[in-house]
Structures are given as structure tokens and as C-alpha cells.
Amino acid sequence: MAGGAVTSTAGGGRPVRWVGFLIMAVTIRIPTTLRPLTGGQPEVEVEAGTVADALSALDAAHPGFSERILDEGGSLRRFVNVFVSDDDVRFLDGLATIVPDGGTVAIVPAVAGG
């Protein structure tokens, strides 16, 4: 279906949406410094197909994440690292990186010191 989203329960499972690719369950690991935004939860489950979708869903459920993770242009801030299955998204497809069903997105603030 061009230009639209389709909801399906094919296979008797939970409903999923099709918008050019499958939207899947994704776990986002929240760093300690950002856990006040999630009420202390170390992990949040969202439905997303890409890292951008996952971060958007996280911000929709727990407002305040986008401004801490993304810059004014919508790119990852330099001091924030995001990993999908232990791979840095900067070396994959950035925010367009596909997150597999059941995959994990980890937000890791850069550590500096001296």
C-alpha cells in the first residue's frame, strides 16, 4: 500500500505495522545519568524499525531524551554514543541503522577526564 501504514496480526502474533519495513520490539538501555527521565528504569521497550524510530519513540514515551541525545540538526550529539547489538551506529548507517526484532539499542554517554 503506497504512502500508508498497514497494521497486521498475520501469524497470530502481536500487531505490527508495515511502513516500508517491519516495526519491531526493541529494548533501549538507558544510562544512569538519563534514568531520571524514565523514572529510574534501566531499560525501555519500544517498537521501532530504525535507531531514529527507537529514539523518537523513547522521547514520545519519556520526553526530554531528544534534546539530550540529538543536536539542533537532528544528528547524534558528539558526546553521545549509540550502539545496536554492540556496534556503534556511526560506523553503520547512523540513525537510519535498522534494529532487528528483539534487538538492543544502548545509549552510552562519552566519558572524558584527565
Beta strands, then each sheet from edge to edge (+ up, - down):
strand 1: 6-8
strand 2: 16-18
strand 3: 24-29
strand 4: 43-48
strand 5: 80-84
strand 6: 87-88
strand 7: 104-109
sheet 1: 1+ 2-
sheet 2: 4+ 3- 7- 5+ 6-
end
